[in-house]
Amino acid sequence: MKREKSPVFDSQSAKTENLLFENSIWMTVKNAARYLSRSENAIRILICRKVLRAYRMGRTVYLKRSEIDALLESSVMNGGF
């Protein structure tokens, strides 16, 4: 016999997902890779080296957009290339 999901749980998880993506505070590894024009593996390396802080919800890893922006701002080059 198949067990049906509780409608309360489904609506709560849907609300959580909507909050994560509507306010643009959180990014997945894939979104962060696109945002920084890097590979997903490069983002994971930054997480392993503790350059970026990661947060896990279930099986998905999230990063704060503000922390990614702070990393970019701290990497300002003085002078030319």
Beta strands, then each sheet from edge to edge (+ up, - down):
strand 1: 26-28
strand 2: 55-57
strand 3: 60-64
sheet 1: 1+ 3- 2+
end
